[in-house]
Amino acid sequence: MLPLHQATPARPASPAVATAQQLQERLPPAYRSIAEIRSHRGVALLLLGRDLRVWVYRDRVEWDNGLTDVATGKKCYSRMPADQVDQAASLIVARFCRLRAGQD
C-alpha cells in the first residue's frame, strides 16, 4: 500500500497579492477572465490584457491614468489606499473601458 501524502498547507499570499486577488474578484467577468496576477518581492502586478497594468503594494494600488505631467513629460498615476478595493476596482474598470474604446 502506498503511503498517504499530506497536502502541504498553501503559503499565505502577501498583502499585495491578497489585494490584487480582491481587485480581480471585483472585475466584471469578461475582464476577470483576461486578468493575470504576478508577484515579486512583496509587489503584485495585476495585468488586464496588454492595455493596463495595476501595481499593488502592501499599502496602495497604482495605475496609469492616461495623463502626462506637462512639466516633466512623465506619465501620471492614480493611487488608492489598499483598503479601498471597491473604489479602486471601479476606477480601474473605468480606465480599462476608456483604453478599450480608444479614448486614451
PASEBA-1860 file (N, C-alpha, C; in nm, 3 decimals):
! residues 104
1> MLPLHQAT> 0.084/-0.118/0.000/0.000/0.000/0.000/0.089/0.125/0.000 ~ 0.055/0.220/-0.082/0.132/0.344/-0.091/0.104/0.432/0.030 ~ 0.205/0.500/0.079/0.181/0.590/0.193/0.097/0.709/0.149 ~ 0.016/0.755/0.240/-0.066/0.873/0.213/0.021/0.998/0.227 ~ 0.006/1.087/0.135/0.081/1.212/0.141/-0.012/1.320/0.191 ~ 0.036/1.393/0.286/-0.043/1.505/0.336/-0.019/1.624/0.246 ~ -0.126/1.693/0.218/-0.112/1.814/0.138/-0.043/1.920/0.224 ~ 0.052/1.985/0.164/0.118/2.092/0.237/0.028/2.214/0.235
9> PARPASPA> 0.017/2.280/0.348/-0.071/2.398/0.350/-0.021/2.505/0.254 ~ -0.115/2.570/0.190/-0.079/2.676/0.096/-0.012/2.790/0.172 ~ 0.089/2.843/0.111/0.159/2.957/0.170/0.067/3.078/0.163 ~ 0.051/3.149/0.274/-0.038/3.266/0.270/0.011/3.369/0.169 ~ -0.081/3.427/0.099/-0.046/3.530/0.000/0.005/3.654/0.072 ~ 0.095/3.724/0.006/0.141/3.851/0.063/0.023/3.948/0.063 ~ 0.031/4.053/0.145/-0.077/4.151/0.145/-0.105/4.209/0.006 ~ -0.001/4.230/-0.072/-0.019/4.284/-0.207/-0.092/4.186/-0.296
17> VATAQQLQ> -0.055/4.058/-0.290/-0.122/3.957/-0.372/-0.267/3.941/-0.328 ~ -0.291/3.942/-0.198/-0.428/3.932/-0.147/-0.514/4.048/-0.198 ~ -0.459/4.169/-0.199/-0.532/4.285/-0.251/-0.554/4.271/-0.401 ~ -0.454/4.225/-0.475/-0.469/4.205/-0.619/-0.579/4.102/-0.648 ~ -0.586/3.998/-0.567/-0.691/3.898/-0.585/-0.828/3.957/-0.558 ~ -0.837/4.042/-0.457/-0.964/4.110/-0.428/-1.005/4.200/-0.544 ~ -0.908/4.272/-0.600/-0.938/4.356/-0.716/-0.987/4.271/-0.832 ~ -0.918/4.162/-0.858/-0.956/4.074/-0.969/-1.098/4.020/-0.950
25> ERLPPAYR> -1.134/3.985/-0.829/-1.267/3.933/-0.800/-1.376/4.036/-0.825 ~ -1.342/4.162/-0.815/-1.441/4.270/-0.833/-1.454/4.317/-0.978 ~ -1.372/4.264/-1.066/-1.381/4.299/-1.208/-1.502/4.231/-1.271 ~ -1.559/4.291/-1.375/-1.665/4.222/-1.449/-1.610/4.091/-1.506 ~ -1.696/3.989/-1.521/-1.649/3.857/-1.567/-1.565/3.862/-1.695 ~ -1.600/3.944/-1.791/-1.524/3.950/-1.916/-1.382/3.999/-1.891 ~ -1.363/4.089/-1.797/-1.230/4.141/-1.766/-1.157/4.045/-1.673 ~ -1.231/3.983/-1.582/-1.171/3.890/-1.488/-1.102/3.775/-1.562
33> SIAEIRSH> -1.161/3.735/-1.674/-1.106/3.620/-1.748/-0.974/3.654/-1.816 ~ -0.946/3.781/-1.842/-0.819/3.817/-1.906/-0.718/3.872/-1.806 ~ -0.761/3.889/-1.681/-0.672/3.946/-1.578/-0.575/3.839/-1.529 ~ -0.453/3.882/-1.506/-0.349/3.791/-1.459/-0.273/3.860/-1.347 ~ -0.240/3.783/-1.244/-0.166/3.839/-1.130/-0.026/3.779/-1.129 ~ 0.071/3.865/-1.116/0.210/3.824/-1.099/0.262/3.893/-0.974 ~ 0.362/3.835/-0.912/0.415/3.899/-0.792/0.565/3.874/-0.782 ~ 0.630/3.966/-0.714/0.774/3.957/-0.692/0.810/4.047/-0.574
41> RGVALLLL> 0.873/3.989/-0.476/0.925/4.065/-0.362/0.822/4.157/-0.296 ~ 0.704/4.105/-0.273/0.604/4.180/-0.199/0.522/4.277/-0.281 ~ 0.545/4.283/-0.411/0.467/4.369/-0.500/0.391/4.279/-0.597 ~ 0.263/4.309/-0.617/0.182/4.233/-0.712/0.154/4.321/-0.833 ~ 0.142/4.257/-0.946/0.108/4.325/-1.070/-0.016/4.259/-1.126 ~ -0.123/4.336/-1.139/-0.247/4.288/-1.199/-0.247/4.336/-1.343 ~ -0.240/4.242/-1.436/-0.237/4.275/-1.578/-0.376/4.257/-1.636 ~ -0.424/4.359/-1.704/-0.552/4.350/-1.776/-0.519/4.352/-1.924
49> GRDLRVWV> -0.502/4.233/-1.978/-0.461/4.223/-2.118/-0.329/4.293/-2.137 ~ -0.313/4.353/-2.253/-0.191/4.430/-2.281/-0.211/4.578/-2.252 ~ -0.332/4.613/-2.214/-0.367/4.754/-2.204/-0.335/4.822/-2.071 ~ -0.352/4.750/-1.962/-0.344/4.818/-1.832/-0.269/4.732/-1.730 ~ -0.177/4.797/-1.662/-0.103/4.734/-1.554/-0.136/4.807/-1.425 ~ -0.169/4.728/-1.324/-0.203/4.783/-1.193/-0.099/4.730/-1.094 ~ -0.024/4.821/-1.033/0.075/4.783/-0.934/0.008/4.784/-0.798 ~ 0.027/4.675/-0.725/-0.036/4.662/-0.594/0.075/4.643/-0.490
57> YRDRVEWD> 0.079/4.737/-0.398/0.175/4.732/-0.288/0.099/4.698/-0.160 ~ 0.172/4.680/-0.053/0.107/4.646/0.074/0.006/4.752/0.116 ~ 0.035/4.878/0.089/-0.047/4.988/0.139/-0.124/5.066/0.032 ~ -0.098/5.036/-0.098/-0.164/5.117/-0.202/-0.173/5.041/-0.334 ~ -0.256/5.097/-0.421/-0.278/5.044/-0.556/-0.253/5.159/-0.652 ~ -0.180/5.135/-0.761/-0.148/5.242/-0.858/-0.170/5.193/-1.001 ~ -0.215/5.284/-1.087/-0.230/5.252/-1.230/-0.216/5.379/-1.311 ~ -0.176/5.364/-1.435/-0.159/5.475/-1.529/-0.297/5.534/-1.557
65> NGLTDVAT> -0.312/5.663/-1.532/-0.444/5.725/-1.551/-0.460/5.789/-1.689 ~ -0.360/5.776/-1.774/-0.372/5.828/-1.910/-0.328/5.972/-1.927 ~ -0.288/6.037/-1.820/-0.244/6.176/-1.827/-0.092/6.183/-1.825 ~ -0.039/6.293/-1.874/0.104/6.318/-1.872/0.129/6.452/-1.803 ~ 0.225/6.454/-1.715/0.263/6.576/-1.646/0.330/6.668/-1.748 ~ 0.272/6.785/-1.773/0.325/6.875/-1.876/0.463/6.929/-1.839 ~ 0.491/6.940/-1.710/0.620/6.994/-1.667/0.733/6.893/-1.687 ~ 0.704/6.766/-1.663/0.811/6.666/-1.669/0.799/6.572/-1.788
73> GKKCYSRM> 0.681/6.564/-1.849/0.660/6.471/-1.959/0.641/6.327/-1.915 ~ 0.633/6.305/-1.784/0.616/6.170/-1.731/0.468/6.135/-1.715 ~ 0.439/6.004/-1.722/0.303/5.957/-1.701/0.257/5.987/-1.560 ~ 0.128/6.011/-1.547/0.068/6.031/-1.415/-0.004/5.903/-1.374 ~ -0.006/5.878/-1.247/-0.067/5.756/-1.193/-0.173/5.790/-1.091 ~ -0.281/5.716/-1.094/-0.384/5.726/-0.991/-0.343/5.632/-0.879 ~ -0.372/5.673/-0.756/-0.338/5.593/-0.639/-0.457/5.585/-0.546 ~ -0.472/5.468/-0.486/-0.576/5.447/-0.385/-0.513/5.367/-0.272
81> PADQVDQA> -0.558/5.391/-0.148/-0.513/5.305/-0.039/-0.558/5.160/-0.065 ~ -0.478/5.065/-0.023/-0.508/4.924/-0.049/-0.637/4.878/0.018 ~ -0.681/4.948/0.121/-0.804/4.906/0.188/-0.930/4.959/0.120 ~ -0.916/5.033/0.011/-1.032/5.084/-0.063/-1.045/5.009/-0.196 ~ -1.054/4.877/-0.186/-1.054/4.790/-0.303/-1.175/4.815/-0.393 ~ -1.293/4.833/-0.336/-1.412/4.854/-0.420/-1.399/4.979/-0.506 ~ -1.358/5.088/-0.445/-1.344/5.214/-0.521/-1.231/5.202/-0.624 ~ -1.119/5.142/-0.585/-1.009/5.124/-0.679/-1.052/5.039/-0.798
89> ASLIVARF> -1.124/4.931/-0.771/-1.170/4.843/-0.879/-1.260/4.918/-0.977 ~ -1.350/5.000/-0.926/-1.440/5.072/-1.017/-1.362/5.173/-1.102 ~ -1.262/5.239/-1.045/-1.181/5.333/-1.122/-1.094/5.260/-1.224 ~ -1.043/5.146/-1.187/-0.960/5.066/-1.279/-1.045/5.017/-1.396 ~ -1.167/4.973/-1.368/-1.257/4.928/-1.475/-1.289/5.045/-1.569 ~ -1.314/5.163/-1.513/-1.343/5.280/-1.596/-1.224/5.314/-1.685 ~ -1.104/5.307/-1.630/-0.983/5.334/-1.709/-0.966/5.230/-1.820 ~ -0.989/5.102/-1.787/-0.976/4.996/-1.884/-1.079/5.012/-1.996
97> CRLRAGQD> -1.200/5.053/-1.962/-1.304/5.076/-2.064/-1.263/5.188/-2.159 ~ -1.204/5.296/-2.104/-1.157/5.406/-2.189/-1.046/5.358/-2.283 ~ -0.956/5.277/-2.231/-0.848/5.224/-2.315/-0.903/5.137/-2.426 ~ -0.997/5.050/-2.394/-1.053/4.958/-2.493/-1.134/5.033/-2.599 ~ -1.191/5.146/-2.559/-1.270/5.226/-2.653/-1.181/5.319/-2.736 ~ -1.050/5.318/-2.708/-0.958/5.401/-2.784/-0.962/5.546/-2.744 ~ -1.012/5.575/-2.624/-1.023/5.713/-2.580/-0.897/5.765/-2.512 ~ -0.806/5.678/-2.479/-0.679/5.719/-2.417/-0.564/5.654/-2.488
END
